[in-house]
Amino acid sequence: MNALPTELRKRLEKAIRDARGKAEEGARKALEALAVGRHEPHGSMDANARALRTKLRAHGRQLGDLLDKQKGAQETRRLEREVAYEHWHRMLFARFLAENGLLLEPNHAVPVTLEECGELARDASRDPWELAASYAERMLPRIFRADDPVLAVTLPPETRQALQRLVAELPTAVFTADDALGWTYQFWQAAEKDAVNARVKSGEKITGETLPAVTQLFTEPYMVQFLLHNTIGAWHAGKILAERSELAAEARSEQELREAVALPGYAFEYLRFVRTPREGEDPNAGTGPWRPAAGSYPTWPKRSQELTVLDPCCGSGHFLVAAFDLLVRLRRAEEGLDLERAIRAVLEGNLFGLELDPRCTQIAAFHLALAAWRLAGRAIELPPLQIACSGIGPHATKEEWNRLAEEVVETWPHETTAEKARACIGLERLYDIFELAPELGSLIDPASGEADVFATGTERLLPLLEAALVAETTGEEAHERAVAAQGMAQAARILMGPTAGYTLVITNVPYLGRGSQSELLREFAEDQYPEAKADLATIFVARMLRWVKRAGTVAAVTPQNWLFLTSYKKLRKQLLDDRTWEIVARLGAGAFETIGGEVVNVALLSISGGAANKNHLMAGLDVSARRGQPPILATEKAALLRGEFLSASPNAVAPPSDPSDPESDEREVLLNEDAAADGLVRLAHQSDQLLNPAVHISFRPRSGERLSGEFARAYQGLKTGDDDRFRRSWWEIEGMPTRWLFYQSTVDSTAHWSGLIYRVDALDGDRQWARPQGKGAWGRSGVAISQMSQLPVALYTGAIFDSNMSALVPELGEDLLALWCMCSDLSFCSRVRAFDQSLKVPNGSFERVPFDSDHWRSVAAERYPYGLPEPQSADPTQWLFHGHPAHAESATALQVAVARLFGYRWPAELDESMRLAPEARALVRRCAELAPHADRDGIVCLASVQGEGSAADRVRSLLAAAFGPEWSAAKEEDLLCSAGERFARGKVQPSLEEWLRDRFFEEHCALFHGRPFVWHIWDGQPQGFHALVNYHRLAGPDGEGRRTLEKLASTYLGEWIERQRQLVAAQQEGADGRLAAALALQAELRKILQGEPPYDLFVRWKPLHDQPLGWDPDINDGVRLNIRPFLRAKDVGKKGAGVLRAKPDNTWSDAKKLGVKDRGKEPESLRPRHLFPWFWGCDPEKHAEHRNDFGAGTPGAVPAGKVFTGERWNGLHYSRVAREAARRDLQS
């Protein structure tokens, strides 16, 4: 296959992304010039322009643009996209045709090059690209309608020139690559996909309009070939092996068999074979005749001309084009047809395609036509392609549609009254079927309703509709609906399919979890496919099985999680009981060349419609990497699927070869439970799958061990519904308030005691949380399993825990040690991943792990003869930390010392009842010795101010007390080195003074997860004013926070300013610069005290009348919100850091996050418009005017919308006037 190289693919992507932006901008200008969105034409428009405007408005309404019937104005968004798409792709298709020698000059039907188009254009005084596009348009009448008003729109000259330049600058190699067309629509939708995904994160549901963008994913060629070769190829090979029994018995390898069944010019490189086991033999050590691994599909027709192949989500036509190439060669070999007859025969009778998005349907049709012409070597006449859009809806009321039916049938001159009546009923039925088509697309099943789908068959209805279109006796509105009706009738015919069902339904299904599905799709799935409803992917698998009935087969690229997740257990059981599983190939992460990481984990599978016999052997392959290991590249996966046994698996072994069976040695590997990614075919009895835990699909031999679920229960954790509101790092909250409860979470690596860094707000009990889960585990001991990556674990403390970890709690306390040993063992991840490859492993899977209790009890006795260690930690981010700097992790000792300087005490110091190891409790008591060193007011300057010692001297004094005789200059140097190694990539500060000035705050933010509780405020001068401030004092209650900031600005900074004035008077060098910087800092701090935008505090979950006036923070709102005014202040140093020494994170300084929107949406019932206007139509990223006083009623402010949107914006500003007015309104 001549695939597009990565460099050229990137160039194509950039060109298409740029083209969409420019084309849509030009389309908008062109439609504005034609007054399409206005209630009336421009006065200067002539009759032709007015007629075009009428057609465009009718076409826009058919696309779904809404008409305001009272004002006459009409949306144009969908029409703009249509205009942009059609004009760009007409040019792009023209170049594809020209570069392949297929662009025909219409008068003489001879191929012309783009250069020749230029010469012809000069002779005719036309634009060369417009001429080439018009040639392409004539060659593709079913793709570009001759009466399409969209193509009659003239784009602005600058837009045409920009688009022409983009398509002209692409190298010729782009247009001659076999897969280039397949990428075009994915690139066209790329920006839209990013935008939709961003909205999904905030809770927006995916609708039929946004589904094509978010699910658009180019299927890799090796996936397409594997599925075709192990379905159609296996069927073909089965027939040959049935005729040549000696080949099946005597062939020495899979490669020999592939060569034997190859077609002229076509190799089945992905077709896999296995030996049939004789009676009593292990299925994976068979010595009988060879057979295709996926079976030979005995229920299929005997001849290739009878095969019917449907791709119901055909996208850009990748599967259809590949199937076309194979079927043409098959039919030539079987029937002796010449090339052009075979091409026409396959297009006419073998291939069918459906697609939700009409634009994608066009690309698929062109892709198939281009493939046919390339294969023929010239642009031959083709039959109508059996590709239709299944997403076309009536976009009209039932009454309007019925009027169309009456108008259309009146144009039929030869039909009887009875025939016309039946046609009207047929058109009415079309409306009923396709009313939800824009949302459901190919999921529509005409056969699920009345047996007689149309009163007149679609074969009769289609030509009658074509006649009506040609007659043009109806208005523009009716004409557009007749075009839609024609498309619906074509789609209905394909949706119905052959009476016996399609032979093969093959596709890359769209992926969309239930949580992102629209309400309509959710209800449809609940009604039609209840077992498959959890994901659109499995809904499609179930729909595909209806198409093939009992004789055909489904082949699909699907997510692999439905093969093992508990939520699909009923679906798996149903399909194992009632269908025949042929082959399953797990690809895992990295299967798509353009998608990195572990975002998409897929499998390739083939399932036939009929029930399996009791001895049926299903085949499986695994080319996925172990979780936590780098994904295997797509090219390596392809090689493994072909049977090229690469050393991609870390567990692959090289057993001695058996000369009598070249592949028997590899088959020994499949019996190794830990073997993965070896590309070997494994066989398993389908009936045995029903015996697996949760009926998961596995090709590993089952062990006789009991499961962990017999000894323990895995609990799912709490979902707050709004972590940014309800969750805090525990150090953000002072003391041990009863409102804030400890909240255990995930760990990065296995440790006895870790994941103890959060608190959760329980002010209103569990009523405020979205799902208060896991209560059965609270107060008990267990294992806390992080559910991602390599599944690291810690001991579960019995605290409330979040939904990113699972608490595995033993039924009997005596089993905790054994469970801990199993879960903390290096083999635990691979044992879980053997049957569950989810990106996030669900809780239920931790109850399905084989658990040899005797073995793990023995391990526990050896590892922990005195039991598990008692709780303790040397990590200052854990609530178990004792608080003593001399016994902290070496790299954090300086941070702990600074915290103690401010009188900070850890939770373990504040709670005498907290369970701690004796040695940790002893260190807690020793911390009292350091109390005299604590600062009284929460402000410590680096230089000596207010009679206090310098910060460095005070920290040294505290460290000397903490370390005792161990303290020395060398010890200080060691601590600086340790901090530099961990936080500064080995760069070590030469002194404590310089560390406090240049590194403390940045390292503090890094250690405490961007939520600092000691703030470094400065004036931007290295030798200027620097103050470390206790955040708990700065955000203290009852006015303490304001008093602390006033003291900083007036007393400490005031003394520094006076000192600099004296030095200026003494003409000391640099004093004038320090004075100016200090005065500027003082001005910024006073602005924060005043609190006018952008120095104001805004808390999205508080009503406007409760928003702070000036600097009056609530510590419960968290560092992330309370630090905002300091970061919004004028930068004195690092960009985006304001008056702070460093940026804690990018929340308030990332230019791409102007609105700073948190995930999820608010419940409307709790957010009335007059109290929370920002939840009603606010969008500060799109509308800059929404950022200030939105909905507050102040002069010039944008009023709140009438529709609740619930978006969780944080980056908003409200003036004091707006806040004071809200308080007055509340009182009145």
C-alpha positions, 0 to 999 in steps of 0.5 A: 500500500502506498501510504502517506508518509508522516511528514506529508500527512502533517502538511495535509493536515495543516493545509486542511485545517487552514482551509476550513477556517478560511473557507468558513470565513469566506462563506460567512461573508458571501452569505452576508452579501446575499442577505441569507440570514436577514429578514429581507434581501438587500435593496441592491440585489438583482433578480438572480441574486434574490432567487439564489438567496431564496434557494439558499434559505430553503437549503439552510432550513433543510440542513437544520438552520432555524427560521425565526418566523416572527422576525424573518431572520434565519440562522446560517451556521450550518449553511456556512459550513456546507458552503465552505465544505463544498467549495474546498472539496470540489477543488481538492477532488479536482486535484486528486483527479488531475494528479491521477490522470483522471480529470476529463475535459467534458467536450472531448472526454480526454484527461487534462492536467492542471497546466492544461486547465490553465491554458484552457482557462486563459482561452476562455477568460476563466479562473484555472481552478474554477475550470478544473473544479467544474470539470470535477463537478461534471464527472461527479454528478451524484456527489456535486448536485447540478442544482445545488445552490451552495455551489452557485455561491461566489466566495470572496476573491481573497478566499478563493485565492487562499484556498487555491494556494493551499491546495496548489502548494500540496506536493503531488505525492499527497494525491497519489497516496492510497490513504490520503483521501481517508485522512481528509475528513478527519483533518477537516473535523480536527478543530471541531473535534477539539472544541466539542471534546472541550465542551464534553468535559464540562458536561455537554452531551454529544448530539447527532450534529457533533457526533461525526466530529467527536467520533471521526477516527481514521482506521489504520490500513492494517486493521482494515486488511486484518478484518477483510482477510480473516472474513472474506479471505478466510471464506475464500481460503476455506473453499480452496482448502476444501477442494485441496485436502492435501494442502490442508494436511501437508502445508508446513506454515501459514505463509505457504498457505497464504501463498497458495490461496493468493489471488493474482496481484493480491496477497492475504498477508493478514490471513491467519491459519491454525491446525485443527486439533484431533480428538483428545488434543489440546486446542492449541497443540493440534496436529490435524489439517490446517484451517483459517483461524477465523473459520471458513464461514460455511453459512455464507453464499458459495459465490463471490457475486452473491456476497453483500458487504455493508459498512454502516459507518463508512466515514471516508470509505476506507473499508469500502475501497479495500473491500472493492479491491479484493472483491474485484479480484475475487469475481474476476478469478471466479467468473472470468470477467474482464476488469471493467465489467468486474469493477461495475459488477462489484459496485452495483451488487456487492458494496453498500455504505451508510454514514451519518454525516452527508459530507463524509458520505460524499468523500466516501463516494468519491474515494470509491469512484477514484479507486475504481478509476485508478484500478481501471486506468481511466475514468470509465462510466460507473453505475450508481454507487450504493452509498447513502447518508443515513443522517438526513432528516425531514427538518419539517413538520408532519403536515409540511411533509405531507403537503410535499407528498401531495405536490410531488405525486401530482407531477407524476403523469402516468400513475393511477390514483391508487398508485399515487395514494400508495406513494403518499403513504410511502413518503409519510412512512419515510418521515416516520422512519427518518424523523430521528435520523440526524441523531440515530443515523445507521441505528435506524431499523426500518424492519423494526416497525411495520412489515410493509415498510413502504406502501410502494417499494423503494425501487419504485419510489426512487425513480418517481422522486427523481422525476419530480426533481426533474419536473421542477414544478414545486417551490424551493422548499418542496424541491429541497424536501424532495431532494431529502426524500430521495436521499432518505429512500436511498438510505432506507433501501440500504438500511433494509438490506437483502431479504436474507441479510448482508453477508458481511457488515464491517466497520470501525464503530463510533465510540461514545460512553453513555454519560456523553450520549444525548437523552434521545440516544440514551432512551433509544438504546434503553429501549432497543439495545438494553444490554449494549447501551453502555457505549455507542460502540456496543450498540452498533455491534448489536445493530450490525448483528440484526443486519446479518441475521443468522447467516452473515457475519459482523467484523468491527474495530471496537473498544476492547473494554466491553470484552471484560468490563462487568457492565457488559456481562449480560451482553457478552453472555447473550452473544456467547449463547446466541452467536458464533465468535470467530476471532478476537484480536486485542490491539491495546494502546498505540494501535492508531499511529496518530493517537499517542498514549493509552487514550484508545484501546481497541480490538478487532473481532468477527462474530457470526449471526448463528449460534455456535455448536458446543465444540466451536473454537474461537480464535484470539490474538494479543498484540497489546503491551502490558499496562505501564509499559510503552505501547507497541507501535502500530507498525509492530502490531501490524507485523505481529498480526501478520504472524511475524513473531517480533520480540515485542513481548518482554516475556517472549521465549525461544523454545527449541524448534520442532522440525516436523512442525515449524510453528509448534514451538511458538504455540508453547508460548501461548500456555504461559499465562504472562505471555502477551503481545506475541501475535500468536493465535490462541484457540478456546472453546466458546462455551468455556468463556461462559465459565470465566469470572463475569463472563470476560473474554479470555484465551488464557488457561483458567486456573483453579484458584479462588477469586479475591471477591470470595475474601474481600469486597472492592468499594467504589469511592465518593464522587463529589460532582465538583471536586474544585468546590468540595476537595482541598489539599488538607494544608489549605485548611487551618487546624482540624475543623469538623467541616473538613474530613480526611479524604484518601486518594491515589498514589503514584507508587506502591507504599504502605501509607500514602495518598493522604493529601486531601480533605473533603467538605462535609458542611452539609453532610453527604447531601451535597455530594453527587454520589456518596459511595463507599460507605461500607468501607469507611472505618475499616482497614483494607488495600487502597488500589489506584485504578490507573496505569500500573495499579499502585497500592497503599494501605486503606486507612478507613477514611472517606475516599475518592472514586479514583481508588478502590478500597479492597476491604477483607471480610475477615480482618485476618486476611488483610495481610495476605491481600496486601501481599498479593496487591503489593506484589509486582505481579498484581498489575499483570494478573489484573490486566490479563483480563481487564485492559481498561484505562481505568480498571473498574472496582469489580475487576479487583474482586476477580483476581485469582487469589491463592490464600494459602500462598499469600498467607505464607508470603505474608508470614515471611515478609511481615512476621510482626504484622503490618507497620503502623501508620507513619510517614516522612513525607510532609504532604501526608497527614500522617507526617509527624512534623519534625524537620530533622526526620523529614525526607531530606529534600523537604527538611528545609520546607518543613523548617520554614513551615514550623517558623510560621507556627504550622502544625501537621494533623498528626500533631493536632489529633492525639487520637490519630493512629500513629506508629510509636516512633512517629508519636514520639517525634510529634511530641518533640515538635513542641520543642520548636514552638518558641521559634514560631513567628507571631503575626505570620509575616517574615521578611527575608531582610530584617524588618520590624526588629525581627531577624532575617528569615535565613537567620531564623530558619537556621536557628530553628534547624539548629534546635531541630537537629541538635548536635548534628547541625553544622554548616555541612548539614545545611549544605547537605540539605540544600543539595538534597533540595536541588537534586529533587526540585531543581534538576541538581542545581544547588543554591550556594546559601540558605539566603539565596535558596529562600530568595530564589528557590523556596517558593517555587519548590514549595509550590511543587512539593505542595501540589500548587497549593502553597500555604506560605506565600513569597511576595516581592517587588521584583528586585533581587535586593528589594523587598521580600516577605514570606506570609502565612496564607492561613493568616492572610485568609484568616476569619473575622477580618484577620486576612485583611488586617494581615495584608494591611500590616504587610502593606503599611507596616512591614513594607512601609518601614522598608519604603522609609528605609529606601527613602533614607538611602536615596537621600544618602545617594546610595547606588540602587536605592532609587530603583528599590524605592520605586519597586517598593512603592509599586508593590505597595500600590498593587497590594492596596488595589488587592485590598480594595478589590476592584477588577481584576484584583477581586475575589470571585467564588462561583458557588456563592451568590452575588450578594455573598461575594467578598468586598475587597480582600475578605477571603474565606479560607474554605474557598481554597488557595486556587481562588484566593490567590487569584488577585495576587497573580492578576496583579501587575507582574513584577518578575515571572510572567503571570506570577503577579507579585508572587515569586513564582506561579503555583500553577497555570490556573490564572496565567494561561492565556488559553484558559481565559474563562478557567472553566471547571468540569461538570455543570451546576444543577439549575435548581440550586442556581437561580438567575437573580442570585447566580447570573453567571450560570445563565448564558455566560461565556467569557472565552467567546465574549470578552464583555461577559468577563465583567459584571455579567448579569449584575445590572450595572451600566454597560454590563451584559444581562444574564441570559434566559437559558440556564447553561450551568457552565462553571466559569471561575475567571469572572470579575464583579465590581464593588458597585455590583456586589454592594447593589446585590447586598442592597437588593437582598435586604430590600 
